Amino acid sequence: MNGPYKPGTPCWVDLMVPDQQAALDFYCGLFGWQGEIGPPETGGYSVCQLKGKPVAGIMKAMNPDGTVPDPMPPTVWTTYLSTDNVDGTLKAVTDAGGGVMMGPVDVMELGRMAIVTDPTGAVVGLWQPGTFDGAGIVNEHGALTWNELATNDTEAAAEFYSSVLPVTTGPTDLPGAEGYTTIRVDGREVGGMMGLDQHPAGTPPHWLTYFHTDDVDAIAAAAGKAGGKVIAPPFDMPAGRMSVLSDPQGGVFAVIKALAPAQP
């Protein structure tokens, strides 16, 4: 990736965990990332890299004052959508029935961010780039390749996201994937949306992060050996072969070997 992501495009993902070093060990071992606990001025935030390019963030769960949360929040991957004006987008979020969990806040000179909820309850981040655009490498082994919203009301979610960011939604053209909704920026598919009916009962609305891999079966096996869990064993689907996994601390993510390059 060269230059900023167009507004509405998923541009970054990060993980909040109780044990940051354990998460770094797991993901660096799984995907070949390089990463270490960051400096105190960034709260120890780790920007993991692949081939010298940023691919994902990992941070220790903590309160704004640096204390340990009690109770500890769930371990989750957060998807960030690019925007050229966080403050304006936040107003659109609340006007459209969403909520603001955090922000807006400046992250040094890197950018400005916020965390919001859509009207169906899914949590998503907003990122206004400064000197940092987001993921510097995508669609390669170990890198971000797709972001997908699972929600109990796809129509309400589609109306919300298209009202707060310059995106459109509509059915996919992919054969065999009827009923799947794609999110588009300037006509280009940048993400997906599906109903929760295909998930276990009680699964809350959420955004799922997909990483590309050259060998889904090998990655799933490696995740299990490293203490993670295989939630959905490798299977073939219209877009390729994929698996849903969790890390040892419960962070859920997907891996996919796409039949054609996915476009974040």
C-alpha positions as CSV (number, residue, x, y, z in Angstrom):
1,M,0.0,0.0,0.0
2,N,1.3,3.4,-0.9
3,G,-0.6,6.5,0.3
4,P,-3.7,6.8,2.5
5,Y,-6.7,4.5,2.3
6,K,-9.9,6.0,0.8
7,P,-12.5,6.9,3.4
8,G,-14.7,3.9,4.3
9,T,-11.9,1.4,3.6
10,P,-10.7,-0.9,6.4
11,C,-7.2,0.3,7.0
12,W,-5.9,-1.3,10.2
13,V,-6.5,-3.9,12.8
14,D,-5.3,-4.3,16.4
15,L,-5.7,-6.6,19.3
16,M,-6.2,-5.8,23.0
17,V,-5.0,-8.6,25.3
18,P,-4.2,-9.3,29.0
19,D,-0.7,-10.7,28.1
20,Q,0.8,-8.6,25.4
21,Q,4.1,-10.6,25.1
22,A,2.3,-13.9,24.9
23,A,0.2,-12.5,22.0
24,L,3.3,-11.2,20.2
25,D,4.9,-14.6,20.6
26,F,1.8,-16.4,19.2
27,Y,1.2,-14.2,16.1
28,C,4.9,-13.6,15.3
29,G,5.3,-17.4,15.4
30,L,2.2,-18.0,13.4
31,F,2.6,-15.4,10.6
32,G,6.3,-14.5,10.6
33,W,5.7,-11.0,12.0
34,Q,8.3,-9.0,13.8
35,G,7.1,-7.2,16.9
36,E,8.1,-6.1,20.4
37,I,6.5,-4.1,23.2
38,G,6.5,-0.5,22.3
39,P,7.9,2.5,24.3
40,P,6.1,4.0,27.3
41,E,5.0,7.1,25.4
42,T,2.8,4.9,23.2
43,G,1.5,2.9,26.2
44,G,3.7,0.0,25.0
45,Y,1.6,-0.4,21.8
46,S,3.3,-2.9,19.4
47,V,3.2,-2.2,15.7
48,C,3.9,-5.6,14.2
49,Q,5.7,-5.7,10.9
50,L,6.0,-8.1,7.9
51,K,8.8,-7.5,5.4
52,G,9.5,-4.2,7.1
53,K,5.9,-2.9,6.7
54,P,3.2,-2.5,9.5
55,V,0.6,-5.2,9.4
56,A,-1.3,-5.1,12.8
57,G,-1.1,-3.7,16.3
58,I,-1.1,-5.5,19.6
59,M,-1.6,-3.7,22.9
60,K,-2.0,-4.6,26.6
61,A,-5.5,-4.2,28.0
62,M,-5.4,-1.2,30.3
63,N,-7.5,1.8,31.5
64,P,-6.6,5.3,30.2
65,D,-4.9,6.0,33.5
66,G,-2.6,2.9,33.1
67,T,-4.3,0.7,35.6
68,V,-5.4,-2.9,34.9
69,P,-9.1,-3.2,34.0
70,D,-11.3,-5.1,36.4
71,P,-13.1,-6.9,35.0
72,M,-10.7,-7.5,32.0
73,P,-12.3,-6.7,28.7
74,P,-12.7,-9.5,26.1
75,T,-9.8,-10.2,23.8
76,V,-10.8,-9.0,20.4
77,W,-9.4,-7.8,17.1
78,T,-10.7,-4.3,16.2
79,T,-11.2,-3.2,12.6
80,Y,-10.5,0.4,11.8
81,L,-12.2,2.2,8.9
82,S,-10.4,5.1,7.3
83,T,-11.9,8.6,7.5
84,D,-10.6,12.0,6.5
85,N,-12.5,13.6,9.5
86,V,-13.0,11.6,12.7
87,D,-15.0,14.4,14.4
88,G,-17.4,14.8,11.5
89,T,-17.8,11.0,11.2
90,L,-18.6,10.8,14.9
91,K,-21.4,13.3,14.6
92,A,-22.8,11.2,11.7
93,V,-22.4,8.1,13.9
94,T,-24.5,9.5,16.7
95,D,-27.0,11.0,14.3
96,A,-27.5,7.6,12.7
97,G,-28.1,5.8,16.0
98,G,-24.6,4.6,16.8
99,G,-22.6,5.1,20.0
100,V,-19.2,6.5,20.9
101,M,-17.1,4.2,23.1
102,M,-13.8,6.2,23.0
103,G,-12.5,9.4,21.5
104,P,-11.9,11.3,19.4
105,V,-8.2,11.4,20.5
106,D,-5.0,12.3,18.8
107,V,-2.3,9.6,18.7
108,M,0.7,11.8,18.6
109,E,1.3,12.9,15.0
110,L,0.3,9.4,13.7
111,G,-3.4,10.2,13.4
112,R,-6.7,10.7,15.2
113,M,-9.0,7.9,16.2
114,A,-12.2,6.8,17.9
115,I,-14.0,3.6,18.7
116,V,-17.8,3.4,18.0
117,T,-20.6,1.0,18.0
118,D,-23.1,0.6,15.1
119,P,-26.8,0.4,15.9
120,T,-26.7,-3.4,15.9
121,G,-24.0,-3.4,18.6
122,A,-20.8,-4.2,16.6
123,V,-17.7,-2.3,17.7
124,V,-15.5,-0.7,15.0
125,G,-12.7,1.8,15.0
126,L,-12.3,5.0,13.0
127,W,-8.8,6.2,11.9
128,Q,-8.0,9.6,10.4
129,P,-4.4,9.3,9.2
130,G,-1.7,11.7,10.0
131,T,1.8,10.3,9.4
132,F,0.5,6.8,9.6
133,D,-1.9,5.5,7.0
134,G,-2.5,2.0,8.3
135,A,-1.4,-1.4,7.0
136,G,1.5,-1.1,4.7
137,I,1.2,-4.5,3.2
138,V,-2.0,-6.5,2.4
139,N,-3.2,-9.6,0.6
140,E,0.1,-11.5,1.2
141,H,0.8,-14.4,3.6
142,G,0.4,-13.1,7.1
143,A,-1.2,-9.8,6.1
144,L,-4.7,-8.4,6.3
145,T,-6.9,-9.3,3.4
146,W,-10.6,-8.9,4.4
147,N,-12.8,-7.5,7.1
148,E,-16.4,-8.8,7.7
149,L,-19.3,-7.6,9.8
150,A,-21.6,-10.3,11.3
151,T,-24.8,-8.7,12.5
152,N,-28.4,-9.6,13.4
153,D,-29.7,-6.8,11.1
154,T,-27.8,-6.4,7.8
155,E,-30.3,-3.9,6.4
156,A,-29.9,-1.6,9.4
157,A,-26.1,-2.0,9.4
158,A,-26.0,-1.3,5.6
159,E,-28.0,1.9,6.1
160,F,-25.8,3.0,9.0
161,Y,-22.4,2.5,7.4
162,S,-23.5,4.1,4.1
163,S,-24.8,7.1,6.0
164,V,-21.6,7.8,8.1
165,L,-19.0,7.0,5.5
166,P,-18.8,7.1,1.6
167,V,-19.5,3.4,1.1
168,T,-22.2,1.5,-0.7
169,T,-23.5,-2.0,0.0
170,G,-25.0,-4.6,-2.2
171,P,-25.1,-8.3,-2.9
172,T,-21.9,-10.0,-4.1
173,D,-21.4,-11.1,-7.6
174,L,-19.5,-14.2,-6.4
175,P,-21.1,-17.4,-7.6
176,G,-22.3,-19.6,-4.7
177,A,-22.2,-16.7,-2.2
178,E,-25.8,-15.6,-2.6
179,G,-27.1,-13.7,0.4
180,Y,-23.7,-12.2,1.2
181,T,-23.4,-8.4,1.2
182,T,-20.3,-6.5,0.2
183,I,-19.2,-3.1,1.2
184,R,-17.8,-1.0,-1.6
185,V,-15.8,2.2,-1.9
186,D,-15.8,3.8,-5.4
187,G,-17.3,0.5,-6.6
188,R,-14.5,-1.6,-5.2
189,E,-15.2,-4.3,-2.7
190,V,-13.5,-3.5,0.5
191,G,-15.4,-5.6,3.1
192,G,-18.3,-7.9,3.7
193,M,-21.4,-8.3,5.8
194,M,-23.4,-11.4,6.8
195,G,-26.2,-12.4,9.2
196,L,-25.6,-14.0,12.5
197,D,-27.8,-16.9,11.6
198,Q,-24.7,-18.7,10.4
199,H,-22.9,-18.3,13.7
200,P,-23.4,-20.2,17.0
201,A,-26.4,-19.1,19.1
202,G,-25.6,-16.1,21.3
203,T,-22.7,-14.8,19.1
204,P,-22.9,-11.0,19.4
205,P,-22.5,-8.7,16.4
206,H,-18.9,-8.2,15.5
207,W,-16.3,-7.4,12.9
208,L,-14.0,-10.4,11.9
209,T,-10.4,-9.9,10.7
210,Y,-9.2,-12.2,7.9
211,F,-5.4,-12.7,7.3
212,H,-4.2,-14.2,4.0
213,T,-2.2,-17.4,4.2
214,D,-0.6,-19.7,1.6
215,D,-1.7,-22.8,3.5
216,V,-4.8,-22.7,5.6
217,D,-4.5,-26.2,6.9
218,A,-0.9,-25.7,8.1
219,I,-1.8,-22.4,9.8
220,A,-4.8,-24.0,11.6
221,A,-2.6,-26.9,12.8
222,A,0.1,-24.5,13.9
223,A,-2.4,-22.3,15.8
224,G,-3.6,-25.4,17.7
225,K,-0.1,-26.5,18.6
226,A,0.7,-23.0,19.9
227,G,-2.2,-23.1,22.3
228,G,-4.9,-21.6,20.2
229,K,-8.2,-23.1,19.1
230,V,-9.6,-24.2,15.8
231,I,-13.2,-22.8,15.9
232,A,-14.1,-23.7,12.3
233,P,-11.7,-26.3,10.8
234,P,-10.4,-25.6,7.3
235,F,-13.2,-25.7,4.7
236,D,-13.7,-24.7,1.1
237,M,-16.2,-21.8,0.3
238,P,-16.9,-19.7,-2.8
239,A,-14.0,-17.2,-2.1
240,G,-11.4,-19.9,-1.3
241,R,-10.3,-22.1,1.6
242,M,-10.6,-20.6,5.1
243,S,-10.6,-21.4,8.8
244,V,-11.7,-19.5,11.9
245,L,-9.3,-19.6,14.8
246,S,-8.7,-18.1,18.2
247,D,-5.4,-17.3,19.9
248,P,-4.7,-18.7,23.4
249,Q,-6.3,-15.6,25.0
250,G,-9.5,-15.9,23.1
251,G,-9.0,-13.4,20.2
252,V,-10.9,-14.7,17.2
253,F,-9.7,-14.3,13.7
254,A,-9.9,-16.0,10.3
255,V,-7.4,-17.1,7.8
256,I,-8.1,-17.6,4.1
257,K,-6.4,-18.6,0.9
258,A,-8.4,-16.7,-1.6
259,L,-9.2,-18.0,-5.1
260,A,-8.5,-14.5,-6.3
261,P,-6.9,-11.6,-4.4
262,A,-9.2,-10.1,-1.9
263,Q,-9.2,-6.3,-1.7
264,P,-9.1,-4.6,1.7
